[in-house]
Protein backbone atom coordinates (compact mmCIF):
# COMPACT_ATOMS: atom_id res chain seq x y z
CA UNK A 1 0.00 0.00 0.00
CA UNK A 2 1.35 3.42 -0.97
CA UNK A 3 0.21 6.78 0.35
CA UNK A 4 0.21 10.21 -1.22
CA UNK A 5 3.28 12.37 -0.83
CA UNK A 6 3.06 14.59 2.23
CA UNK A 7 4.49 18.07 2.43
CA UNK A 8 6.40 19.44 5.45
CA UNK A 9 5.00 17.26 8.24
CA UNK A 10 5.51 13.55 7.98
CA UNK A 11 2.92 12.46 10.56
CA UNK A 12 0.20 13.68 12.88
CA UNK A 13 -2.11 16.58 11.87
CA UNK A 14 0.42 17.79 9.30
CA UNK A 15 0.20 14.57 7.36
CA UNK A 16 -3.57 14.56 7.49
CA UNK A 17 -4.00 18.18 6.38
CA UNK A 18 -1.71 17.76 3.37
CA UNK A 19 -3.45 14.65 2.10
CA UNK A 20 -5.37 15.42 -1.08
CA UNK A 21 -4.19 19.05 -1.11
CA UNK A 22 -0.46 19.20 -1.81
CA UNK A 23 0.59 22.75 -2.64
CA UNK A 24 -2.53 24.34 -1.14
CA UNK A 25 -2.35 26.70 1.84
CA UNK A 26 -4.06 25.61 5.05
CA UNK A 27 -6.54 27.77 6.97
CA UNK A 28 -7.51 26.46 10.41
CA UNK A 29 -10.52 27.68 12.38
CA UNK A 30 -9.86 27.79 16.13
CA UNK A 31 -11.53 29.25 19.18
CA UNK A 32 -13.20 28.27 22.42
CA UNK A 33 -16.13 25.89 22.60
CA UNK A 34 -19.50 27.06 21.35
CA UNK A 35 -18.13 30.07 19.49
CA UNK A 36 -19.66 28.80 16.24
CA UNK A 37 -16.57 27.34 14.56
CA UNK A 38 -18.37 24.36 13.03
CA UNK A 39 -21.25 26.53 11.82
CA UNK A 40 -18.71 28.79 10.11
CA UNK A 41 -16.90 25.77 8.66
CA UNK A 42 -20.15 24.42 7.21
CA UNK A 43 -21.03 27.85 5.82
CA UNK A 44 -17.71 28.14 3.96
CA UNK A 45 -17.35 24.50 2.94
CA UNK A 46 -20.96 24.08 1.90
CA UNK A 47 -23.31 21.50 3.38
CA UNK A 48 -23.51 19.99 6.85
CA UNK A 49 -20.07 18.43 7.09
CA UNK A 50 -19.54 19.07 10.81
CA UNK A 51 -22.08 18.36 13.55
CA UNK A 52 -23.40 21.58 15.03
CA UNK A 53 -24.93 21.65 18.51
CA UNK A 54 -25.46 24.02 21.41
CA UNK A 55 -23.59 21.53 23.59
CA UNK A 56 -20.08 22.79 24.33
CA UNK A 57 -17.28 20.59 23.02
CA UNK A 58 -19.29 18.98 20.22
CA UNK A 59 -16.36 18.94 17.78
CA UNK A 60 -13.44 16.68 18.75
CA UNK A 61 -11.67 15.48 15.62
CA UNK A 62 -10.48 17.79 12.86
CA UNK A 63 -12.85 18.32 9.95
CA UNK A 64 -11.23 19.08 6.60
CA UNK A 65 -12.58 20.49 3.33
CA UNK A 66 -11.02 21.75 0.11
CA UNK A 67 -12.43 25.26 -0.55
CA UNK A 68 -12.25 27.68 -3.48
CA UNK A 69 -12.96 31.41 -3.14
CA UNK A 70 -12.29 34.21 -5.61
CA UNK A 71 -9.98 32.05 -7.67
CA UNK A 72 -7.97 30.84 -4.69
CA UNK A 73 -8.04 27.31 -3.28
CA UNK A 74 -7.13 26.32 0.24
CA UNK A 75 -7.62 23.55 2.79
CA UNK A 76 -10.11 24.60 5.47
CA UNK A 77 -9.90 22.89 8.87
CA UNK A 78 -12.41 22.93 11.72
CA UNK A 79 -10.95 22.13 15.14
CA UNK A 80 -12.19 21.38 18.63
CA UNK A 81 -12.65 23.99 21.33
CA UNK A 82 -9.62 25.50 23.09
CA UNK A 83 -10.67 24.95 26.67
CA UNK A 84 -7.39 25.40 28.52
CA UNK A 85 -6.65 24.11 31.99
CA UNK A 86 -8.95 21.11 31.69
CA UNK A 87 -7.79 17.86 33.23
CA UNK A 88 -9.94 15.43 31.26
CA UNK A 89 -7.72 13.31 28.96
CA UNK A 90 -10.16 13.68 26.08
CA UNK A 91 -10.30 17.48 26.47
CA UNK A 92 -6.51 17.62 26.50
CA UNK A 93 -6.37 15.56 23.29
CA UNK A 94 -8.85 17.90 21.60
CA UNK A 95 -6.83 20.99 22.60
CA UNK A 96 -3.56 19.39 21.57
CA UNK A 97 -4.99 18.41 18.18
CA UNK A 98 -6.35 21.93 17.59
CA UNK A 99 -3.07 23.65 18.54
CA UNK A 100 -1.03 21.22 16.43
CA UNK A 101 -3.22 21.99 13.42
CA UNK A 102 -2.89 25.73 14.04
CA UNK A 103 0.89 25.47 14.31
CA UNK A 104 1.31 23.95 10.84
CA UNK A 105 -1.31 26.20 9.19
CA UNK A 106 -0.57 29.06 6.83
CA UNK A 107 -3.36 31.17 8.31
CA UNK A 108 -5.47 30.93 11.47
CA UNK A 109 -9.07 32.12 11.84
CA UNK A 110 -9.79 32.71 15.52
CA UNK A 111 -13.53 32.80 16.25
CA UNK A 112 -14.95 34.67 19.25
CA UNK A 113 -18.49 34.43 20.59
CA UNK A 114 -19.76 37.99 20.10
CA UNK A 115 -22.93 37.26 22.01
CA UNK A 116 -21.06 36.08 25.13
CA UNK A 117 -18.52 38.91 25.08
CA UNK A 118 -14.78 38.86 25.77
CA UNK A 119 -13.67 36.62 28.63
CA UNK A 120 -10.30 36.03 30.26
CA UNK A 121 -10.26 32.54 28.78
CA UNK A 122 -10.61 34.10 25.29
CA UNK A 123 -7.53 36.25 25.92
CA UNK A 124 -5.53 33.25 27.13
CA UNK A 125 -6.51 31.11 24.14
CA UNK A 126 -5.89 33.95 21.66
CA UNK A 127 -2.44 34.67 23.09
CA UNK A 128 -1.57 30.95 22.89
CA UNK A 129 -2.60 30.77 19.23
CA UNK A 130 -0.80 33.99 18.35
CA UNK A 131 2.36 32.53 19.91
CA UNK A 132 2.50 30.02 17.04
CA UNK A 133 3.79 32.86 14.87
CA UNK A 134 1.11 32.32 12.25
CA UNK A 135 -0.96 35.20 10.94
CA UNK A 136 -4.36 35.36 12.64
CA UNK A 137 -7.68 36.67 11.31
CA UNK A 138 -9.88 37.59 14.29
CA UNK A 139 -13.59 36.90 13.75
CA UNK A 140 -16.41 37.93 16.05
CA UNK A 141 -19.31 35.59 15.41
CA UNK A 142 -23.04 35.66 16.23
CA UNK A 143 -23.45 39.25 15.08
CA UNK A 144 -26.91 38.52 13.75
CA UNK A 145 -28.42 42.02 13.59
CA UNK A 146 -27.14 45.39 12.31
CA UNK A 147 -25.66 47.52 15.06
CA UNK A 148 -24.42 44.62 17.17
CA UNK A 149 -20.85 45.39 16.06
CA UNK A 150 -20.64 48.14 18.65
CA UNK A 151 -21.17 45.57 21.39
CA UNK A 152 -18.09 43.75 20.13
CA UNK A 153 -15.77 46.72 20.36
CA UNK A 154 -14.02 45.17 23.37
CA UNK A 155 -12.44 42.58 21.04
CA UNK A 156 -10.34 45.36 19.47
CA UNK A 157 -8.13 45.15 22.57
CA UNK A 158 -6.87 41.85 21.14
CA UNK A 159 -6.66 42.61 17.42
CA UNK A 160 -6.56 45.88 15.45
CA UNK A 161 -8.74 44.43 12.68
CA UNK A 162 -11.90 42.39 13.23
CA UNK A 163 -14.38 40.60 10.99
CA UNK A 164 -17.94 40.67 12.31
CA UNK A 165 -19.99 37.76 10.96
CA UNK A 166 -23.09 35.68 11.46
CA UNK A 167 -22.05 32.14 10.59
CA UNK A 168 -25.64 30.97 11.07
CA UNK A 169 -27.19 33.45 8.63
CA UNK A 170 -24.31 34.58 6.38
CA UNK A 171 -23.81 38.36 6.85
CA UNK A 172 -20.13 39.31 6.98
CA UNK A 173 -18.86 35.92 5.78
CA UNK A 174 -18.03 37.27 2.32
CA UNK A 175 -15.93 40.11 3.77
CA UNK A 176 -14.18 37.60 6.05
CA UNK A 177 -13.34 35.38 3.05
CA UNK A 178 -11.90 38.40 1.24
CA UNK A 179 -9.69 39.06 4.28
CA UNK A 180 -8.56 35.44 4.22
CA UNK A 181 -7.85 35.50 0.47
CA UNK A 182 -5.69 38.65 0.83
CA UNK A 183 -3.52 36.94 3.39
CA UNK A 184 -3.12 33.55 1.71
CA UNK A 185 0.46 32.80 0.70
CA UNK A 186 1.23 32.19 -2.95
CA UNK A 187 0.42 28.64 -3.89
CA UNK A 188 1.70 26.51 -6.73
CA UNK A 189 -0.83 25.59 -9.41
CA UNK A 190 -2.43 22.36 -8.30
CA UNK A 191 -4.43 19.71 -10.07
CA UNK A 192 -8.06 19.32 -9.04
CA UNK A 193 -8.55 16.65 -6.40
CA UNK A 194 -9.16 13.35 -8.20
CA UNK A 195 -12.55 11.80 -7.75
CA UNK A 196 -12.20 8.79 -5.47
CA UNK A 197 -12.38 5.39 -7.11
CA UNK A 198 -14.12 4.03 -4.02
CA UNK A 199 -15.50 5.24 -0.70
CA UNK A 200 -14.89 2.79 2.14
CA UNK A 201 -16.54 3.47 5.50
CA UNK A 202 -15.86 1.91 8.90
CA UNK A 203 -19.05 1.24 10.83
CA UNK A 204 -19.96 -0.67 13.96
CA UNK A 205 -21.17 -0.47 17.52
CA UNK A 206 -19.50 2.01 19.91
CA UNK A 207 -16.08 1.11 21.26
CA UNK A 208 -15.28 -1.75 18.87
CA UNK A 209 -12.08 -0.01 17.70
CA UNK A 210 -13.09 1.78 14.47
CA UNK A 211 -10.98 4.89 15.13
CA UNK A 212 -7.97 2.82 16.17
CA UNK A 213 -8.26 0.86 12.93
CA UNK A 214 -8.58 4.07 10.92
CA UNK A 215 -5.37 5.39 12.46
CA UNK A 216 -3.60 2.11 11.67
CA UNK A 217 -4.82 2.12 8.09
CA UNK A 218 -4.00 5.79 7.56
CA UNK A 219 -0.54 5.46 9.12
CA UNK A 220 -0.95 8.32 11.60
CA UNK A 221 -3.21 9.51 14.42
CA UNK A 222 -6.09 10.89 12.36
CA UNK A 223 -8.92 10.20 14.83
CA UNK A 224 -8.96 10.80 18.56
CA UNK A 225 -9.19 7.49 20.41
CA UNK A 226 -10.71 7.10 23.86
CA UNK A 227 -12.00 4.29 26.03
CA UNK A 228 -15.36 5.97 26.53
CA UNK A 229 -17.98 4.98 23.95
CA UNK A 230 -19.02 7.85 21.67
CA UNK A 231 -15.59 9.50 21.40
CA UNK A 232 -16.04 9.92 17.63
CA UNK A 233 -18.90 12.21 16.61
CA UNK A 234 -18.22 13.75 13.21
CA UNK A 235 -17.46 11.46 10.30
CA UNK A 236 -13.75 11.57 9.49
CA UNK A 237 -12.61 11.30 5.86
CA UNK A 238 -9.08 10.22 4.94
CA UNK A 239 -7.97 10.18 1.27
CA UNK A 240 -5.50 7.38 0.51
CA UNK A 241 -3.84 5.88 -2.54
CA UNK A 242 -4.02 2.10 -2.27
CA UNK A 243 -2.67 -0.11 -5.03
CA UNK A 244 -2.87 2.82 -7.49
CA UNK A 245 -6.48 3.51 -6.56
CA UNK A 246 -7.76 6.70 -4.93
CA UNK A 247 -9.99 5.79 -2.00
CA UNK A 248 -11.71 7.75 0.73
CA UNK A 249 -11.60 5.98 4.08
CA UNK A 250 -14.32 7.16 6.46
CA UNK A 251 -14.51 6.74 10.24
CA UNK A 252 -17.98 7.03 11.76
CA UNK A 253 -19.58 7.26 15.16
CA UNK A 254 -20.67 4.06 16.89
CA UNK A 255 -24.23 3.05 16.03
CA UNK A 256 -26.36 1.71 18.85
CA UNK A 257 -29.95 0.55 18.67
CA UNK A 258 -32.30 3.49 18.22
CA UNK A 259 -33.89 2.93 21.62
CA UNK A 260 -30.48 3.27 23.29
CA UNK A 261 -29.36 6.48 21.56
CA UNK A 262 -28.99 9.08 24.29
CA UNK A 263 -29.35 12.78 23.62
CA UNK A 264 -29.16 15.11 20.65
CA UNK A 265 -25.43 14.77 20.04
CA UNK A 266 -25.45 11.00 19.75
CA UNK A 267 -28.53 11.20 17.54
CA UNK A 268 -26.76 13.61 15.17
CA UNK A 269 -23.61 11.46 15.15
CA UNK A 270 -25.59 8.30 14.41
CA UNK A 271 -27.44 10.14 11.64
CA UNK A 272 -24.12 11.05 10.01
CA UNK A 273 -22.90 7.47 10.37
CA UNK A 274 -26.03 6.10 8.70
CA UNK A 275 -25.60 8.65 5.91
CA UNK A 276 -22.09 7.31 5.35
CA UNK A 277 -23.56 3.87 4.62
CA UNK A 278 -25.55 5.36 1.73
CA UNK A 279 -22.58 7.28 0.32
CA UNK A 280 -19.97 4.51 0.55
CA UNK A 281 -19.46 1.70 -1.93
CA UNK A 282 -18.00 -0.74 0.58
CA UNK A 283 -18.65 -0.89 4.32
CA UNK A 284 -16.17 -2.36 6.77
CA UNK A 285 -18.27 -3.63 9.68
CA UNK A 286 -15.98 -3.73 12.72
CA UNK A 287 -16.88 -6.39 15.30
CA UNK A 288 -15.46 -6.84 18.80
CA UNK A 289 -14.06 -10.36 18.52
CA UNK A 290 -14.02 -10.75 22.30
CA UNK A 291 -17.82 -10.43 22.30
CA UNK A 292 -18.61 -12.21 19.04
CA UNK A 293 -21.22 -11.10 16.55
CA UNK A 294 -24.08 -9.38 18.36
CA UNK A 295 -27.63 -8.71 17.19
CA UNK A 296 -26.77 -5.06 16.50
CA UNK A 297 -23.87 -6.15 14.29
CA UNK A 298 -26.31 -8.30 12.33
CA UNK A 299 -28.75 -5.39 12.04
CA UNK A 300 -26.03 -3.17 10.60
CA UNK A 301 -25.01 -5.89 8.15
CA UNK A 302 -28.62 -6.24 6.98
CA UNK A 303 -28.82 -2.48 6.57
CA UNK A 304 -25.69 -2.52 4.39
CA UNK A 305 -27.19 -5.28 2.23
CA UNK A 306 -30.53 -3.46 1.99
CA UNK A 307 -28.74 -0.36 0.70
CA UNK A 308 -26.98 -2.55 -1.85
CA UNK A 309 -23.46 -1.91 -0.59
CA UNK A 310 -20.43 -4.18 -0.37
CA UNK A 311 -19.49 -5.59 3.04
CA UNK A 312 -16.29 -6.73 4.78
CA UNK A 313 -16.43 -8.08 8.33
CA UNK A 314 -13.41 -7.17 10.47
CA UNK A 315 -13.12 -9.04 13.75
CA UNK A 316 -11.05 -6.56 15.76
CA UNK A 317 -9.29 -7.25 19.08
CA UNK A 318 -8.44 -10.75 17.88
CA UNK A 319 -5.23 -10.66 19.94
CA UNK A 320 -7.35 -10.58 23.10
CA UNK A 321 -9.84 -13.12 21.77
CA UNK A 322 -7.04 -15.54 20.83
CA UNK A 323 -5.55 -15.29 24.32
CA UNK A 324 -8.95 -16.28 25.67
CA UNK A 325 -8.91 -19.42 23.56
CA UNK A 326 -11.05 -18.41 20.58
CA UNK A 327 -10.24 -20.15 17.29
CA UNK A 328 -10.80 -18.67 13.83
CA UNK A 329 -12.45 -21.82 12.43
CA UNK A 330 -14.88 -22.02 15.35
CA UNK A 331 -15.65 -18.29 15.10
CA UNK A 332 -16.49 -18.65 11.40
CA UNK A 333 -18.59 -21.74 12.06
CA UNK A 334 -20.60 -20.02 14.79
CA UNK A 335 -21.10 -16.92 12.63
CA UNK A 336 -22.41 -18.98 9.70
CA UNK A 337 -24.70 -20.98 11.99
CA UNK A 338 -26.19 -17.99 13.79
CA UNK A 339 -26.11 -15.43 10.96
CA UNK A 340 -26.18 -17.39 7.68
CA UNK A 341 -26.92 -14.28 5.60
CA UNK A 342 -23.39 -13.03 6.44
CA UNK A 343 -21.80 -15.90 4.53
CA UNK A 344 -21.36 -13.75 1.39
CA UNK A 345 -19.04 -11.29 3.22
CA UNK A 346 -15.29 -11.91 3.64
CA UNK A 347 -14.07 -11.99 7.24
CA UNK A 348 -10.74 -10.52 8.37
CA UNK A 349 -9.28 -11.19 11.83
CA UNK A 350 -7.17 -8.27 13.02
CA UNK A 351 -5.93 -6.23 15.97
CA UNK A 352 -5.75 -2.45 15.79
CA UNK A 353 -3.58 -2.56 18.92
CA UNK A 354 -0.84 -4.85 17.56
CA UNK A 355 -1.38 -4.30 13.84
CA UNK A 356 -1.79 -8.02 13.12
CA UNK A 357 -4.06 -8.63 10.14
CA UNK A 358 -4.63 -4.92 9.46
CA UNK A 359 -2.79 -5.14 6.13
CA UNK A 360 -5.49 -7.54 4.89
CA UNK A 361 -8.38 -5.11 5.40
CA UNK A 362 -8.03 -2.66 2.51
CA UNK A 363 -7.13 -5.33 -0.08
CA UNK A 364 -10.27 -7.21 0.98
CA UNK A 365 -12.35 -4.02 0.67
CA UNK A 366 -10.93 -3.28 -2.80
CA UNK A 367 -11.71 -6.83 -3.94
CA UNK A 368 -15.29 -6.40 -2.71
CA UNK A 369 -15.44 -3.05 -4.53
CA UNK A 370 -14.43 -4.74 -7.79
CA UNK A 371 -17.12 -7.38 -7.34
CA UNK A 372 -19.66 -4.69 -6.45
CA UNK A 373 -19.04 -2.81 -9.71
CA UNK A 374 -18.43 -5.83 -11.96
CA UNK A 375 -20.19 -6.33 -15.30
CA UNK A 376 -20.45 -9.61 -17.20
CA UNK A 377 -21.09 -10.77 -20.74
CA UNK A 378 -24.54 -12.12 -21.36
CA UNK A 379 -23.14 -15.27 -22.97
CA UNK A 380 -21.16 -16.04 -19.79
CA UNK A 381 -24.24 -15.57 -17.61
CA UNK A 382 -26.28 -17.92 -19.76
CA UNK A 383 -23.59 -20.61 -19.66
CA UNK A 384 -23.80 -20.43 -15.87
CA UNK A 385 -27.59 -20.65 -16.07
CA UNK A 386 -27.38 -23.69 -18.35
CA UNK A 387 -25.09 -25.43 -15.85
CA UNK A 388 -27.49 -24.56 -13.02
CA UNK A 389 -30.42 -26.05 -14.95
CA UNK A 390 -28.43 -29.24 -15.49
CA UNK A 391 -27.61 -29.42 -11.78
CA UNK A 392 -31.18 -28.88 -10.54
CA UNK A 393 -34.48 -28.91 -12.38
CA UNK A 394 -36.55 -25.76 -11.86
CA UNK A 395 -39.40 -26.32 -9.39
CA UNK A 396 -43.14 -26.45 -9.91
CA UNK A 397 -44.93 -23.20 -9.14
CA UNK A 398 -48.68 -23.55 -8.73
CA UNK A 399 -48.54 -26.82 -10.74
CA UNK A 400 -46.57 -25.16 -13.54
CA UNK A 401 -42.93 -25.96 -14.23
CA UNK A 402 -40.73 -22.87 -13.99
CA UNK A 403 -38.95 -22.31 -17.32
CA UNK A 404 -35.91 -20.03 -17.38
CA UNK A 405 -35.26 -18.80 -20.92
CA UNK A 406 -32.23 -16.57 -20.46
CA UNK A 407 -30.52 -14.14 -18.07
CA UNK A 408 -28.86 -10.78 -18.54
CA UNK A 409 -27.23 -8.15 -16.32
CA UNK A 410 -29.11 -4.86 -16.16
CA UNK A 411 -27.07 -2.97 -13.55
CA UNK A 412 -23.95 -2.99 -11.41
CA UNK A 413 -23.01 -1.53 -8.02
CA UNK A 414 -24.40 -3.95 -6.99
CA UNK A 415 -24.82 -6.51 -9.78
CA UNK A 416 -28.44 -7.02 -10.80
CA UNK A 417 -29.44 -9.99 -12.95
CA UNK A 418 -32.80 -10.40 -14.68
CA UNK A 419 -34.07 -13.89 -15.51
CA UNK A 420 -36.66 -14.06 -18.29
CA UNK A 421 -39.06 -16.93 -17.69
CA UNK A 422 -42.63 -18.11 -17.97
CA UNK A 423 -43.42 -17.06 -14.37
CA UNK A 424 -42.39 -14.00 -12.39
CA UNK A 425 -44.01 -14.47 -9.02
CA UNK A 426 -43.88 -16.95 -6.17
CA UNK A 427 -40.51 -18.39 -7.18
CA UNK A 428 -39.60 -20.71 -4.27
CA UNK A 429 -37.03 -19.16 -1.97
CA UNK A 430 -34.87 -22.27 -1.92
CA UNK A 431 -34.47 -22.13 -5.70
CA UNK A 432 -33.63 -18.42 -5.63
CA UNK A 433 -30.93 -19.20 -3.05
CA UNK A 434 -29.67 -22.03 -5.26
CA UNK A 435 -29.35 -19.71 -8.27
CA UNK A 436 -27.68 -17.00 -6.19
CA UNK A 437 -25.12 -19.50 -4.84
CA UNK A 438 -24.34 -20.80 -8.34
CA UNK A 439 -23.85 -17.32 -9.80
CA UNK A 440 -21.88 -16.08 -6.78
CA UNK A 441 -19.46 -19.00 -7.04
CA UNK A 442 -19.07 -18.85 -10.81
CA UNK A 443 -18.62 -15.05 -10.92
CA UNK A 444 -16.58 -14.80 -7.69
CA UNK A 445 -19.00 -12.25 -6.24
CA UNK A 446 -17.58 -12.10 -2.74
CA UNK A 447 -18.82 -9.41 -0.37
CA UNK A 448 -21.38 -7.77 -2.64
CA UNK A 449 -25.14 -8.12 -2.71
CA UNK A 450 -26.42 -9.94 -5.80
CA UNK A 451 -29.93 -8.99 -6.85
CA UNK A 452 -31.96 -11.51 -8.84
CA UNK A 453 -35.15 -10.47 -10.63
CA UNK A 454 -37.63 -12.62 -12.56
CA UNK A 455 -39.64 -11.25 -15.48
CA UNK A 456 -42.17 -12.91 -17.72
CA UNK A 457 -40.80 -13.40 -21.22
CA UNK A 458 -42.89 -12.86 -24.35
CA UNK A 459 -44.75 -15.89 -25.68
CA UNK A 460 -42.29 -16.28 -28.53
CA UNK A 461 -39.54 -16.98 -26.05
CA UNK A 462 -41.38 -19.42 -23.85
CA UNK A 463 -41.10 -22.36 -26.18
CA UNK A 464 -38.66 -25.25 -26.32
CA UNK A 465 -36.38 -23.45 -28.78
CA UNK A 466 -35.58 -20.78 -26.16
CA UNK A 467 -34.72 -23.49 -23.66
CA UNK A 468 -32.50 -25.13 -26.26
CA UNK A 469 -30.76 -21.81 -26.79
CA UNK A 470 -29.67 -21.80 -23.15
CA UNK A 471 -28.28 -25.30 -23.43
CA UNK A 472 -26.21 -24.23 -26.46
CA UNK A 473 -24.61 -21.36 -24.58
CA UNK A 474 -27.34 -18.88 -23.78
CA UNK A 475 -26.82 -16.23 -26.47
CA UNK A 476 -29.72 -13.85 -26.51
CA UNK A 477 -30.66 -11.20 -29.06
CA UNK A 478 -29.64 -7.66 -28.27
CA UNK A 479 -26.53 -5.99 -26.85
CA UNK A 480 -24.28 -8.13 -24.68
CA UNK A 481 -22.94 -6.76 -21.41
CA UNK A 482 -19.37 -5.50 -21.10
CA UNK A 483 -16.69 -8.02 -20.24
CA UNK A 484 -15.79 -8.49 -16.66
Protein Blocks (a to p, Z undefined) as FASTA:
>chain_A
ZZdddehiaghjllmmmgopghiacdddeddehiommmmmmmmngpjfbccdfbehkamb
dcdddddeehiacdddddddddehiabfklmmmmmmmmmmmmmpmbdcddddfknopafk
lmmmmmmmmmnopacddddehilbghjlmmmmmmmmmpmbdcdddfknogoklmmmmmmm
mmpccddddddddddfbdcddeddehiopmmmmmmmnopafbccdfbghkambdcddddd
eehiacddddddddddfklpgcjklmmmmmmmmmmmmmpmbdcddddfknopafklmmmm
mmmmmnopacddddehklmmmmnopafklmmmmmmmmmmmlmmpccddddfknopoklmm
mmmmmmmmmmmmpccdfklmmmmmmmmmmmpccddeehiacddfbdcdfbehiadddddd
fbfghiafklmmmmmmmmmmmnopghiacddddddddfklmcmklmmmmmnnopaedjdd
ddZZ
